[in-house]
Amino acid sequence: MKLFIKFDFNAICKKVLETRLSELNIKYKILAFGEVELLEKVPTETYQLLTSSLDEYGIEIVENQKSILIQKIKDAIIDMVFNEDSTINVKSSVYLSEKLGHSYGYLSNLFSEVTYTSIENFIIIQKIEYTKQLLLSTDLSLTEIAFKLNYSSVAHLSTQFKNSTGITPSAFQRIITKRRNMAQQ
């Protein structure tokens, strides 16, 4: 028997952080996605325990200033794309520069310098990942998904999906349906 599971990365990460910080008796405050304020000085040994326990889950504490800003850019993009409550109808460049307090030119250049890809490409990748999630876990049509993700048309979403995955969204749906049917047999 196979189970098909829907999960929320943000909620999982937040729960792991809360659990690990509490287990180590570290007083903290979660400020935003990917940002935690430690409310008291943490002994080096405890900090190392926290780092290694988070590492088990693929969660890394970022300490380099450039890396911190890159992570904030990624977190803001992920929040912008995946947030169910988000009604962001502004350009991503305006959203990012307002949210992070830097010019978009600076953010874009830094992101490209450190990650070797553009912010625009990262946004597309996140939108395609979210599209896959929605196709797997909801009954939304491709038109509804395109609208939800602020695409100008279904054709635009389909083109980006195919460029990123190598297959069309409808081919992706057929493959998933076929796998589910085989699992039920």
Secondary structure, 3 states (H helix, E strand, C coil): CCCCCCCCHHHHHHHHHHHHHHHCCCCEEEEECCEEEECCCCCHHHHHHHHHHHHCCCCCCCCCHHHHHHHHHHHHHHHHHHCCCCCCCCCHHHHHHHHHCCCHHHHHHHHHHHHCCCHHHHHHHHHHHHHHHHHHHCCCCHHHHHHHCCCCCHHHHHHHHHHHHCCCHHHHHHHHHHHHHHHHC
